[in-house]
């Protein structure tokens, strides 16, 4: 099994994210999630998940990043002196699950992202970092695809196609040898044992077929172009780095370098200038756009209804593009035998940037056809949260911690409560 955790900050436009339908299995994905429609029968759309650890702790709003995957409050501290807040005192579930799988892969977990998801970047700290190896131990995602490549594929077979082919032939010859020995043994067996041996021979045949597919697919990709720090921090290149990072993530999962893969889009800084190249309206600051959905940066300066509509459309466009990236650059390109055993979970620390409410997080799960943990193809809604009229802390949602426990159980860590 493999786990992919995708995070974006600042929420979305919930009015265009929320699905429509008559029942939990009869629903239509709204504009924000529409590109994921081919995976609808494998999806769980969770509407009404509350980031309770952010709500009950001293850090709300963006500081929900620190609570999202850890399930613990952001405590008082000196990491963010102006807010007097520190690092969360607990690991995130990616680290918990990854550590338990560490003996099977080169990396217990691996982390990608786009600027400024770094612990020492502007406006970071527990309001920007969401993954933690342990208490007060934040993870810096890899922002440079070239250096991420060097770390991932150092020493990995596949750079020499002839060597990979020789290894495949050797493995196949071992299976052929064992199968021929077993066939000779079968002739001397009592009839009562032959059925079990036949089943074993069938399993060898399945193993051989899977080996041919998976090993052939595990080829080291070309090393990405070397980008300067200025390029890495250029918000107009977010779409370029998203594609490069997703490509590395796919290869890391296929080659079984890690079974826990995490990717973060920035929580507020930057702008949407690159959106024009992707076929959408460009917009300015993500932070300003998100605030404009409900109120101006100065709460006494109410934006016009026209500006609110534009801001909401821009926010929905951004989520639609992200849905498209997940569908076309990640899920569509994973080999079937890998995708079938993968669980992808995508969430944000708040519902909408305008209210900074940590209630009603947008949470989407995509489960592979053979993952087998959840009953998929459902839209589940709890509570009566409304992003415009009713965004109090008592709207009847379910805590994100239950989702975290469910993910751990789905990855066979059933002792976690």
ABEGO torsion letter per residue (X at the ends): XBBBBBBBBGEBBAAAABBBEABAABBBBBAAAAAAAAAAAABBBBBGBBBAAAAABABBEAAAAAAAAAGBBBBBEAABAAAGBBBBBEBBAAAAAAAAAAAABABABBBBBBOABBAABBGBEAAABABBABBGBBBBBBABAAAAAAAAABGBBGABAAAAAAAAAAAAAAAAAAAAAAAAAAAABBAAAAAAAAAAAAAAAAAAAAAAAAAAABBBBBBBBBBBAAAAABAAAAAAAAAAAAAAAAAAAAAGABABBBBBBBAABEBAAAAAAAGBBBBBBAAAAAAAAABBABAABBBBAAAAAAAAAAAAAAAAAAAAAAAAAAAAABBAAAAAABBBBBBBABABAAAGBABGBBBBBBBBAAAGABBBGBBBBBEABBAAABABABAGBBBAAAAAAAAAAAAGBAABX
